[in-house]
Amino acid sequence: MKLKVGVLISGRGSNLQALIDACAAPDFPAKIVLVISNKADAYGLERAHVAGIQTAVINHKDFPDRQTFDRAMSEKLNQAGVQLVCLAGFMRLLSPWFAEEWRDRLINIHPSLLPKFKGLHTHEAAIAAGEKTHGATVHFVRPELDEGPIILQSSVSVLADDTAETLAARVLEQEHIIYPRAVHLYAEGRVNVIEEKVFIAF
Ligand code: GRF
């Protein structure tokens, strides 16, 4: 039985596409059963449609507060039988309620080598700080922004003539590799969280 994955997006959905492509392999141990976007015009919804994946638009503006919105998403995920939630460019802060409800069943991809450069504009920040190495992180989600046990990271060199755009493009290539890899490992039951650290069984 393949692990049932739900993906939350807000936009372009290139990481969603990487997950869709990985799931297309017959022996991949997970499948995407639902894509939720908080924006009706997210391009990632097109990607899901092309792949024949069920989608839902849940607009945060239709809810009085963050937790009510999160509860609506959670209900939809549960209805679809989702076992693992992947954030893929989902641009809303989640409530502590959602992070606890899906604890250790909720992962995110972030475009920096956490714990460095949390939040937005990570590539600009890495260049401004004179970093020589930058990268991407897949991690479990905790209530605090961009916190949580790290599952996988991949690094790239920061080049002397890098702009935020050129650096972002190289980091994104790594995101598309490590996100499916992390889902693969999780689906095989090889990702264990012990005292807030991840141990991967090989
Ligand atoms: C990625 O850089 C991801 O790391 C960050 O938001 C961006 C989403 O890009 N969380 P996409 O929608 O997956 O193309």
Residues whose N, C-alpha, C, O or C-beta is under 5 A from the ligand:
A	BS01	GRF	G11 R12 G13 S14 N15 L16 A88 G89 I109 H110 P111
